[in-house]
């Protein structure tokens, strides 16, 4: 949500920031609504004062026994009361219209975010690791011989339809081990607090983290009005909603491993093979709630936390900063981590780490109190640390061997009971 005062004070800067996202100017439309709303508020205040004065005069007339004057003034009071009610209704409608409009406008990019139209204009900022040289042609994860017994798309389609998977045996355990490894790394070395949250939330939580109203079609809703979370960013970030915390309690750093649900609206035909793009998946999420002065440094810190997972697993990756045309709706700046997938011979996204400024905090009314100061809005950040299924894909493809077995990263061995390899039959040994 945008600060209407900032738009009033510098509409040109607001429009310039929107243009960097490829959007048309909107300050004129916003300020027209705002001016109408403020004029109505002023008229209401004037009408209220006139009504109060007439009521006082009517009381005085009644007290001195002037019945005719009392009846005349009482009629005026009734008329002003009706007028005041109409003004209040009009102001409320204009308030809602302004609020609804502001809800649909994306966050403004930081000044250092590169301007661009789409993913082709993103800027790579660093790489880690060297992609492995194979003495055979590597295949995608679902075609690795040792993976096939434990990754069943046909059964999932029978149970649920497309974009689902059933994992069994060694693959299921490897998937679980990855999530546990990520959680333990983030909680023991990165200082995040492990948090268990619901996967069903109310409308307010989805509005707070800007999934609603614009992206309703991307999420699933139950018949009784709950939403299935697309990521635990929703629940973790909303733990700060409607709160005022002391500055000393910040930053608040959290992590959660949850199921996530996305309808993948608009992605027909994309990544239909394998488990790269699923309706149901698991993710270890990171969320930070900070002060405005520390949020950019926290963004870099969170990016390093996500990168550390890939480095411990020995998975080559690159870090890119998204351009203005490819950033998410609520982000001011985003780093994407793309892991090397030899089966596709390309880098694919495995994490997005975003700083949102006070954009979500205004929606949630999440504030902090500086020492000796008035409450201010917090800054919020979120990032994948990491997407578990995509990490599984990367581990399998990068560790595949010519015979169809898979060598597993040493960092995972303690979470696999000392097992180091997936055999061609799909067993962990």
ZAMARGU-4260 file (C-alpha; in steps of 0.2 Angstrom, whole numbers, plus 5000, padded with zeros to 4 digits):
<rodrens>
0) 5000/5000/5000 | 5006/5017/4996 | 5008/5032/5007 | 4995/5045/5000 | 5004/5059/5009
5) 5020/5055/4999 | 5009/5055/4982 | 5002/5072/4987 | 5019/5079/4991 | 5028/5073/4975
10) 5016/5066/4962 | 5029/5068/4948 | 5041/5056/4958 | 5027/5043/4960 | 5023/5043/4942
15) 5042/5042/4937 | 5044/5027/4948 | 5029/5019/4940 | 5035/5022/4923 | 5051/5013/4928
20) 5040/4998/4930 | 5032/5001/4913 | 5016/5008/4920 | 5006/5024/4915 | 5005/5039/4927
25) 4992/5037/4940 | 4995/5051/4952 | 4981/5062/4944 | 4968/5048/4946 | 4973/5045/4964
30) 4974/5064/4969 | 4957/5067/4961 | 4949/5054/4972 | 4959/5060/4987 | 4953/5078/4984
35) 4935/5073/4982 | 4937/5063/4998 | 4945/5077/5008 | 4932/5089/5001 | 4918/5078/5008
40) 4927/5077/5025 | 4928/5096/5026 | 4910/5097/5021 | 4905/5084/5034 | 4914/5094/5048
45) 4906/5110/5042 | 4889/5102/5042 | 4892/5094/5059 | 4896/5111/5067 | 4881/5118/5059
50) 4870/5104/5066 | 4878/5106/5083 | 4874/5125/5083 | 4856/5122/5078 | 4854/5109/5091
55) 4861/5121/5104 | 4849/5135/5098 | 4834/5123/5098 | 4838/5119/5116 | 4839/5137/5121
60) 4822/5140/5113 | 4814/5126/5122 | 4821/5132/5138 | 4814/5150/5136 | 4797/5142/5131
65) 4798/5148/5112 | 4789/5133/5105 | 4788/5140/5087 | 4806/5144/5087 | 4810/5127/5094
70) 4800/5117/5081 | 4808/5127/5067 | 4826/5124/5074 | 4822/5106/5077 | 4817/5104/5058
75) 4833/5112/5053 | 4843/5100/5064 | 4833/5085/5057 | 4837/5091/5039 | 4856/5094/5043
80) 4857/5077/5051 | 4850/5069/5035 | 4863/5080/5025 | 4877/5074/5036 | 4872/5056/5034
85) 4873/5058/5015 | 4890/5067/5016 | 4897/5053/5027 | 4891/5039/5015 | 4899/5048/5001
90) 4915/5050/5010 | 4915/5032/5015 | 4912/5027/4997 | 4927/5038/4991 | 4938/5031/5005
95) 4934/5014/4999 | 4937/5019/4980 | 4954/5026/4985 | 4959/5011/4996 | 4954/4999/4982
100) 4964/5009/4969 | 4979/5009/4980 | 4978/4991/4983 | 4980/4987/4964 | 4996/4998/4962
105) 5013/4988/4963 | 5027/4994/4975 | 5039/5007/4968 | 5057/5000/4964 | 5073/5005/4973
110) 5083/5018/4963 | 5097/5005/4960 | 5085/4992/4952 | 5089/4990/4933 | 5076/4996/4921
115) 5069/4983/4910 | 5054/4975/4902 | 5056/4956/4906 | 5068/4942/4912 | 5080/4946/4897
120) 5084/4963/4906 | 5089/4955/4923 | 5107/4958/4928 | 5118/4944/4934 | 5129/4950/4949
125) 5139/4934/4954 | 5141/4916/4951 | 5147/4902/4962 | 5153/4884/4957 | 5157/4877/4940
130) 5145/4866/4932 | 5151/4848/4931 | 5157/4841/4915 | 5149/4824/4911 | 5156/4810/4901
135) 5138/4805/4896 | 5123/4815/4891 | 5114/4820/4907 | 5095/4819/4908 | 5082/4828/4917
140) 5077/4822/4935 | 5062/4811/4930 | 5072/4802/4917 | 5086/4796/4929 | 5085/4777/4931
145) 5087/4777/4950 | 5074/4791/4952 | 5059/4783/4942 | 5054/4770/4956 | 5052/4784/4968
150) 5044/4798/4958 | 5027/4793/4952 | 5017/4806/4941 | 5004/4793/4934 | 4998/4789/4952
155) 4997/4807/4956 | 4987/4811/4940 | 4975/4797/4945 | 4973/4804/4963 | 4973/4823/4959
160) 4977/4827/4941 | 4991/4836/4932 | 5005/4845/4941 | 5006/4833/4956 | 5018/4820/4961
165) 5019/4805/4973 | 5036/4802/4981 | 5041/4785/4988 | 5056/4777/4997 | 5073/4784/4994
170) 5066/4799/4985 | 5054/4804/4998 | 5067/4802/5012 | 5079/4813/5002 | 5065/4826/5000
175) 5062/4826/5018 | 5081/4827/5022 | 5083/4842/5011 | 5070/4852/5021 | 5077/4847/5038
180) 5094/4851/5032 | 5088/4869/5027 | 5079/4872/5043 | 5094/4866/5054 | 5106/4877/5044
185) 5094/4893/5046 | 5091/4890/5064 | 5108/4885/5070 | 5119/4896/5060 | 5109/4910/5052
190) 5099/4915/5068 | 5081/4912/5061 | 5068/4906/5073 | 5059/4891/5067 | 5040/4894/5066
195) 5025/4882/5063 | 5011/4891/5055 | 4994/4886/5047 | 4992/4884/5029 | 4974/4890/5029
200) 4972/4909/5031 | 4959/4923/5031 | 4956/4936/5018 | 4965/4949/5029 | 4982/4939/5029
205) 4981/4937/5010 | 4978/4956/5008 | 4992/4960/5020 | 5005/4952/5009 | 4998/4958/4993
210) 4991/4941/4986 | 4974/4950/4986 | 4965/4957/4977 | 4976/4956/4961 | 4982/4938/4962
215) 4966/4929/4968 | 4966/4917/4953 | 4984/4911/4957 | 4978/4904/4974 | 4965/4891/4980
220) 4951/4896/4991 | 4940/4884/5002 | 4921/4884/5001 | 4921/4892/5018 | 4932/4906/5014
225) 4949/4901/5019 | 4964/4903/5007 | 4977/4889/5005 | 4994/4899/5007 | 5005/4900/4991
230) 5020/4902/5003 | 5022/4904/5022 | 5028/4922/5018 | 5009/4925/5021 | 5008/4918/5038
235) 5026/4923/5044 | 5024/4941/5039 | 5007/4943/5046 | 5013/4939/5063 | 5017/4957/5064
240) 5000/4963/5058 | 4991/4976/5069 | 5006/4976/5081 | 5017/4990/5088 | 5034/4982/5094
245) 5049/4991/5102 | 5063/4994/5091 | 5074/4983/5102 | 5064/4968/5097 | 5069/4970/5079
250) 5075/4962/5067 | 5062/4948/5069 | 5069/4934/5059 | 5059/4918/5055 | 5059/4902/5045
255) 5045/4889/5042 | 5044/4873/5032 | 5026/4872/5025 | 5016/4865/5011 | 5012/4878/4998
260) 4998/4879/4985 | 4997/4888/4968 | 4985/4887/4954 | 4998/4892/4942 | 4986/4902/4932
265) 4993/4908/4916 | 5006/4895/4915 | 4998/4882/4904 | 5011/4873/4894 | 5026/4878/4905
270) 5036/4865/4913 | 5023/4852/4912 | 5036/4838/4913 | 5043/4833/4930 | 5041/4842/4947
275) 5048/4859/4942 | 5031/4868/4943 | 5018/4860/4954 | 5001/4865/4962 | 5007/4858/4978
280) 5025/4859/4984 | 5035/4862/5000 | 5046/4877/5004 | 5057/4883/5018 | 5053/4901/5019
285) 5063/4915/5027 | 5055/4932/5033 | 5062/4947/5041 | 5054/4961/5050 | 5066/4976/5052
290) 5068/4995/5053 | 5069/5005/5038 | 5087/5009/5041 | 5092/4991/5041 | 5081/4983/5027
295) 5093/4984/5013 | 5107/4976/5023 | 5095/4963/5029 | 5091/4960/5010 | 5109/4956/5007
300) 5110/4945/5023 | 5095/4935/5018 | 5102/4932/5000 | 5118/4925/5008 | 5107/4913/5019
305) 5099/4906/5003 | 5115/4905/4994 | 5123/4896/5009 | 5111/4881/5006 | 5116/4879/4988
310) 5135/4881/4992 | 5134/4868/5006 | 5125/4856/4994 | 5139/4860/4981 | 5126/4866/4968
315) 5132/4879/4955 | 5121/4894/4955 | 5120/4912/4949 | 5113/4927/4958 | 5104/4940/4948
320) 5095/4956/4952 | 5078/4957/4944 | 5074/4972/4932 | 5059/4983/4935 | 5048/4974/4923
325) 5051/4956/4931 | 5050/4961/4949 | 5035/4954/4959 | 5020/4965/4964 | 5026/4969/4982
330) 5044/4970/4979 | 5056/4985/4979 | 5071/4975/4975 | 5073/4956/4972 | 5088/4944/4970
335) 5084/4928/4961 | 5095/4913/4964 | 5096/4901/4949 | 5103/4884/4951 | 5112/4874/4937
340) 5101/4860/4930 | 5112/4849/4918 | 5097/4840/4912 | 5090/4856/4905 | 5108/4863/4902
345) 5102/4880/4910 | 5100/4889/4926 | 5083/4889/4934 | 5076/4899/4948 | 5076/4891/4965
350) 5074/4906/4976 | 5068/4924/4976 | 5073/4936/4990 | 5064/4952/4991 | 5064/4968/5001
355) 5046/4976/5002 | 5050/4992/5012 | 5034/4997/5021 | 5022/4992/5007 | 5016/4977/5016
360) 5017/4985/5033 | 5005/4998/5028 | 4992/4985/5022 | 4995/4976/5039 | 4997/4991/5050
365) 5013/4983/5057 | 5023/4996/5066 | 5037/4998/5078 | 5041/5012/5091 | 5059/5019/5090
370) 5066/5024/5107 | 5058/5040/5112 | 5048/5042/5096 | 5031/5039/5088 | 5026/5023/5080
375) 5033/5020/5062 | 5029/5007/5049 | 5041/4992/5049 | 5050/4985/5033 | 5047/4967/5028
380) 5057/4955/5018 | 5054/4937/5012 | 5064/4924/5002 | 5064/4906/4999 | 5077/4896/5008
385) 5074/4886/4997 | 5060/4878/4987 | 5062/4860/4992 | 5056/4851/4977 | 5067/4862/4965
390) 5082/4858/4977 | 5078/4840/4975 | 5078/4841/4956 | 5095/4850/4957 | 5103/4837/4968
395) 5097/4823/4957 | 5102/4830/4941 | 5119/4836/4947 | 5123/4820/4955 | 5118/4808/4942
400) 5129/4795/4936 | 5131/4786/4919 | 5122/4770/4926 | 5107/4780/4932 | 5112/4780/4951
405) 5115/4797/4960 | 5129/4802/4971 | 5122/4813/4985 | 5130/4829/4993 | 5141/4826/5008
410) 5131/4839/5017 | 5116/4828/5017 | 5123/4812/5023 | 5120/4816/5042 | 5101/4819/5038
415) 5101/4802/5028 | 5108/4791/5042 | 5125/4791/5033 | 5118/4785/5017 | 5128/4793/5002
420) 5120/4786/4986 | 5104/4783/4977 | 5105/4766/4968 | 5098/4762/4951 | 5084/4753/4959
425) 5080/4769/4969 | 5086/4763/4986 | 5097/4774/4998 | 5114/4766/5002
</rodrens>
